[in-house]
Amino acid sequence: VQLQASGGGLVQPGGSLRLSCAFSGFTLDYYAISWFRQAPGKEREGVACFHSLDGGTYYADSVKGRFTISRDKAKNTVHLQMNSLNSEDTAVYYCTADDNPSGNYRYRWRDPKIYDYWGQGTLVTVSS
């Protein structure tokens, strides 16, 4: 499995960005792709998750109502639309994949240890 993240950049507070994660190599249409982020001096935290089984999506409380994760199946890409950005969203964002996303994913998705594959990070900076 390969993941390629893109779309980071500099944006003003209140602005929007869309991150993309192009993926390849899954043998089945059964996987989960999540976005994590890591700010300087902080632990890596889960931001949002897409589960292919039922199209289920999960979000961190800090981004609910502002971020939307979605999949473009034809293009093998997962997007993270980020609106109403603020300085606390500044971080390196990583997309990651689990090719056997079993169990109660409503809670499991937040644990970075369950993921087998990680893409390179893309930096998001929110600043005026």
C-alpha positions as CSV (number, residue, x, y, z in Angstrom):
1,V,0.0,0.0,0.0
2,Q,1.2,3.4,-0.9
3,L,-0.1,6.8,0.3
4,Q,0.7,10.2,-1.1
5,A,-0.5,13.3,0.8
6,S,-0.7,16.7,-0.7
7,G,-2.5,20.0,-0.3
8,G,-0.8,21.6,2.7
9,G,0.2,25.3,2.8
10,L,-0.2,28.6,4.5
11,V,-3.7,29.9,5.2
12,Q,-5.1,32.8,7.2
13,P,-7.3,32.2,10.3
14,G,-10.8,31.4,9.2
15,G,-9.7,30.1,5.9
16,S,-9.9,26.7,4.2
17,L,-7.7,24.1,2.8
18,R,-8.3,20.7,1.2
19,L,-5.8,17.9,1.8
20,S,-5.7,14.9,-0.5
21,C,-4.4,11.4,0.1
22,A,-3.9,9.3,-3.1
23,F,-3.7,5.6,-2.3
24,S,-2.9,2.4,-4.1
25,G,-2.2,-1.2,-3.4
26,F,-5.2,-2.4,-1.5
27,T,-6.2,-5.9,-2.5
28,L,-9.7,-5.6,-1.2
29,D,-12.2,-2.8,-1.0
30,Y,-11.9,-3.1,2.8
31,Y,-9.7,-0.5,4.4
32,A,-9.7,2.6,6.6
33,I,-7.8,5.7,5.8
34,S,-7.3,8.3,8.5
35,W,-5.7,11.7,8.9
36,F,-3.5,12.4,11.9
37,R,-1.6,15.5,12.7
38,Q,1.3,16.5,14.9
39,A,2.1,19.9,16.1
40,P,5.5,20.9,17.5
41,G,6.0,19.5,21.0
42,K,2.7,17.6,20.9
43,E,1.7,14.0,20.4
44,R,0.3,12.8,17.1
45,E,-3.5,12.9,17.2
46,G,-6.2,11.5,15.0
47,V,-8.2,14.0,13.1
48,A,-10.6,12.1,10.9
49,C,-11.2,8.6,9.5
50,F,-13.0,7.0,6.6
51,H,-14.0,3.4,6.7
52,S,-14.7,1.7,3.3
53,L,-17.0,-1.0,4.6
54,D,-20.0,1.4,5.0
55,G,-18.5,4.7,4.2
56,G,-18.4,5.5,7.9
57,T,-16.6,8.6,9.0
58,Y,-15.3,9.6,12.4
59,Y,-13.9,12.9,13.7
60,A,-12.0,14.3,16.6
61,D,-14.1,16.5,18.8
62,S,-11.8,19.4,18.0
63,V,-12.6,19.4,14.3
64,K,-16.3,18.3,14.2
65,G,-18.4,20.6,12.2
66,R,-15.3,22.2,10.5
67,F,-13.5,19.3,8.8
68,T,-15.0,16.7,6.4
69,I,-13.4,13.5,5.2
70,S,-14.5,12.0,2.0
71,R,-13.5,9.5,-0.6
72,D,-13.3,9.8,-4.4
73,K,-13.5,6.1,-5.3
74,A,-12.8,6.6,-9.0
75,K,-9.6,8.5,-8.2
76,N,-8.5,6.4,-5.3
77,T,-8.2,9.5,-3.2
78,V,-9.4,10.5,0.3
79,H,-9.9,14.2,0.9
80,L,-9.9,16.2,4.1
81,Q,-11.8,19.5,3.6
82,M,-10.8,21.9,6.4
83,N,-12.8,25.0,7.1
84,S,-12.7,27.7,9.7
85,L,-9.1,27.0,10.4
86,N,-7.4,28.5,13.4
87,S,-3.9,28.5,14.8
88,E,-4.4,25.3,16.8
89,D,-4.8,23.5,13.5
90,T,-1.2,24.2,12.6
91,A,0.6,20.9,12.3
92,V,2.1,18.4,10.0
93,Y,-0.8,16.2,8.6
94,Y,-0.3,12.6,7.8
95,C,-2.6,10.2,6.0
96,T,-2.5,6.6,7.1
97,A,-4.1,3.3,6.2
98,D,-5.3,0.1,7.9
99,D,-5.9,-2.7,5.5
100,N,-7.8,-4.8,8.0
101,P,-10.0,-2.4,9.9
102,S,-11.8,-4.7,12.2
103,G,-13.3,-4.2,15.6
104,N,-15.2,-1.2,17.0
105,Y,-13.6,1.4,14.8
106,R,-15.6,4.2,16.3
107,Y,-13.0,4.2,19.0
108,R,-10.0,2.2,17.6
109,W,-9.3,4.7,14.7
110,R,-7.7,7.2,17.1
111,D,-4.9,4.8,18.0
112,P,-1.9,5.4,15.6
113,K,-0.5,2.0,16.5
114,I,-3.2,0.1,14.6
115,Y,-2.1,1.6,11.2
116,D,0.2,-0.3,8.9
117,Y,1.0,2.3,6.4
118,W,1.8,6.0,6.6
119,G,2.3,8.6,3.9
120,Q,4.7,11.5,4.1
121,G,3.4,14.5,6.0
122,T,2.1,17.8,4.6
123,L,2.5,21.0,6.6
124,V,-0.5,23.1,7.3
125,T,0.2,26.6,8.8
126,V,-2.6,28.8,9.9
127,S,-1.3,32.3,10.5
128,S,-2.0,35.9,9.6
